[in-house]
């Protein structure tokens, strides 16, 4: 940690050191982690370098955690757009699979954002779209089942959980 802080002292434009420190704090101190992640974003944006979509997903999650609700949505949307742009160049292979997984995570997080902001219809459609692309995405089934149960449609919730069990066990994930 001290090494990365020293690197930043010597080179304040080192976005990678900011990301590394952000990752250290990611699970324990969201407010500190977001400071370093947002510093990395500022540096990358000022140099016109591509912002890694996984950084944007982390930023979105932490922003949501500390109450920056609108800003979290923007980070998820930018992560999805960056993945789409990068996927144009990575048609197949390991990098393609990684980008698909990051995009799915960003789309799920955005759907969850919609759900927590009482945009249930949009959230439901987003979860369904995720499952159309990736039928093994367990968390999307769970959120749809929760929404159905909350609406009092327990049979639909049960059916979704059964579908999840069937698809997660029998199919290999795309990502």
C-alpha positions as CSV (number, residue, x, y, z in Angstrom):
1,X,0.0,0.0,0.0
2,X,2.7,2.5,1.0
3,X,4.6,1.6,-2.2
4,X,1.5,2.6,-4.3
5,X,1.1,5.8,-2.3
6,X,4.7,6.6,-2.9
7,X,4.3,6.0,-6.6
8,X,1.4,8.5,-6.7
9,X,3.5,11.0,-4.8
10,X,6.2,10.7,-7.5
11,X,3.8,10.5,-10.4
12,X,0.3,11.9,-9.6
13,X,-0.9,10.8,-13.1
14,X,-0.3,7.1,-12.4
15,X,-3.9,5.8,-12.8
16,X,-2.8,2.2,-12.2
17,X,-1.5,3.0,-8.7
18,X,-4.8,4.7,-7.9
19,X,-6.7,1.6,-9.1
20,X,-4.5,-0.7,-7.0
21,X,-5.1,1.4,-3.9
22,X,-8.8,1.5,-4.6
23,X,-8.9,-2.3,-4.9
24,X,-7.2,-2.6,-1.5
25,X,-10.0,-0.4,0.1
26,X,-12.8,-1.8,-2.1
27,X,-14.2,-4.3,0.4
28,X,-13.5,-2.4,3.6
29,X,-13.8,1.4,3.1
30,X,-16.0,2.4,0.2
31,X,-15.4,6.2,0.7
32,X,-11.6,5.8,0.5
33,X,-11.8,3.3,-2.4
34,X,-14.0,5.7,-4.5
35,X,-11.5,8.5,-4.0
36,X,-8.8,6.5,-5.6
37,X,-11.0,5.0,-8.3
38,X,-12.3,8.4,-9.3
39,X,-8.8,9.8,-9.4
40,X,-8.0,7.1,-11.8
41,X,-11.0,8.0,-13.9
42,X,-10.0,11.7,-14.0
43,X,-6.5,10.7,-15.1
44,X,-7.7,8.4,-17.8
45,X,-10.3,10.9,-19.1
46,X,-7.7,13.7,-19.2
47,X,-5.4,11.6,-21.3
48,X,-8.1,10.2,-23.6
49,X,-7.1,6.7,-22.7
50,X,-9.9,4.1,-22.7
51,X,-11.5,3.6,-19.3
52,X,-11.5,-0.1,-18.4
53,X,-15.1,-1.1,-18.0
54,X,-14.4,-3.1,-14.9
55,X,-13.2,0.1,-13.3
56,X,-16.5,1.7,-14.2
57,X,-18.5,-1.2,-12.7
58,X,-16.5,-0.9,-9.4
59,X,-17.1,2.9,-9.4
60,X,-20.8,2.4,-10.0
61,X,-21.1,-0.1,-7.2
62,X,-19.2,2.1,-4.7
63,X,-21.1,5.2,-5.7
64,X,-24.3,3.4,-5.0
65,X,-23.0,2.2,-1.7
66,X,-22.1,5.7,-0.6
67,X,-25.3,7.3,-1.8
68,X,-24.3,8.8,-5.1
69,X,-27.3,7.1,-6.8
70,X,-27.4,9.0,-10.2
71,X,-23.7,8.9,-10.6
72,X,-23.7,5.1,-10.1
73,X,-26.2,4.7,-13.0
74,X,-24.0,6.8,-15.2
75,X,-20.9,4.6,-14.4
76,X,-22.9,1.4,-15.3
77,X,-24.1,2.9,-18.5
78,X,-20.6,4.0,-19.5
79,X,-19.2,0.5,-18.6
80,X,-21.8,-1.1,-20.9
81,X,-21.0,1.3,-23.7
82,X,-17.2,0.8,-23.3
83,X,-17.8,-3.0,-23.4
84,X,-19.9,-2.7,-26.5
85,X,-17.2,-0.6,-28.2
86,X,-14.4,-3.0,-27.1
87,X,-16.4,-6.1,-28.2
88,X,-16.3,-4.7,-31.8
89,X,-12.6,-5.4,-31.8
90,X,-12.6,-8.7,-29.8
91,X,-14.8,-11.0,-31.7
92,X,-13.8,-14.2,-29.9
93,X,-11.3,-15.6,-27.4
94,X,-10.5,-14.9,-23.8
95,X,-10.7,-11.1,-24.0
96,X,-14.2,-11.4,-25.7
97,X,-15.4,-13.7,-22.8
98,X,-14.0,-11.3,-20.2
99,X,-15.8,-8.3,-21.8
100,X,-19.1,-10.3,-22.1
101,X,-18.9,-11.1,-18.4
102,X,-18.2,-7.5,-17.5
103,X,-21.0,-6.2,-19.6
104,X,-23.4,-8.7,-18.1
105,X,-22.3,-7.6,-14.6
106,X,-22.8,-3.9,-15.5
107,X,-26.2,-4.7,-17.0
108,X,-27.2,-6.6,-13.9
109,X,-26.1,-3.8,-11.6
110,X,-28.0,-1.3,-13.7
111,X,-31.1,-3.5,-13.5
112,X,-30.7,-3.7,-9.8
113,X,-30.3,0.1,-9.7
114,X,-33.6,0.3,-11.5
115,X,-35.2,-2.1,-9.1
116,X,-34.0,-0.2,-6.0
117,X,-35.2,3.0,-7.6
118,X,-38.7,1.6,-8.0
119,X,-38.5,1.3,-11.8
120,X,-39.7,-2.3,-11.5
121,X,-41.0,-2.7,-15.0
122,X,-37.7,-1.5,-16.5
123,X,-35.8,-3.7,-14.0
124,X,-37.8,-6.7,-14.8
125,X,-37.3,-6.2,-18.6
126,X,-33.6,-5.8,-18.0
127,X,-33.3,-9.0,-16.0
128,X,-35.2,-10.8,-18.7
129,X,-32.9,-9.5,-21.4
130,X,-29.9,-10.6,-19.4
131,X,-31.4,-14.1,-19.2
132,X,-32.1,-14.1,-22.9
133,X,-28.4,-13.5,-23.5
134,X,-27.1,-15.6,-20.7
135,X,-29.6,-18.2,-19.3
136,X,-27.2,-19.3,-16.6
137,X,-27.1,-15.9,-14.9
138,X,-28.5,-17.0,-11.5
139,X,-28.8,-13.6,-9.9
140,X,-31.1,-12.4,-12.6
141,X,-33.5,-15.3,-11.8
142,X,-33.2,-14.6,-8.1
143,X,-34.1,-10.9,-8.6
144,X,-37.1,-11.8,-10.9
145,X,-38.3,-14.3,-8.3
146,X,-38.0,-11.7,-5.6
147,X,-40.0,-9.2,-7.6
148,X,-42.6,-11.8,-8.4
149,X,-42.9,-12.8,-4.7
150,X,-43.0,-9.2,-3.6
151,X,-46.0,-8.7,-6.0
152,X,-47.7,-11.7,-4.4
153,X,-47.1,-14.0,-7.4
154,X,-45.5,-16.8,-5.5
155,X,-46.2,-19.4,-8.2
156,X,-44.2,-17.3,-10.7
157,X,-41.4,-16.9,-8.2
158,X,-41.3,-20.7,-7.7
159,X,-41.3,-21.3,-11.5
160,X,-38.4,-18.8,-11.9
161,X,-36.4,-20.6,-9.2
162,X,-37.0,-23.9,-10.9
163,X,-35.9,-22.4,-14.2
164,X,-32.8,-21.2,-12.5
165,X,-32.0,-24.5,-11.0
166,X,-32.5,-26.2,-14.4
167,X,-30.5,-23.7,-16.5
168,X,-27.6,-23.2,-14.1
169,X,-27.0,-26.9,-13.6
170,X,-27.5,-28.0,-17.2
171,X,-25.9,-25.2,-19.2
172,X,-22.4,-23.8,-19.4
173,X,-22.1,-20.0,-19.0
174,X,-21.1,-17.9,-22.0
175,X,-18.7,-15.9,-19.8
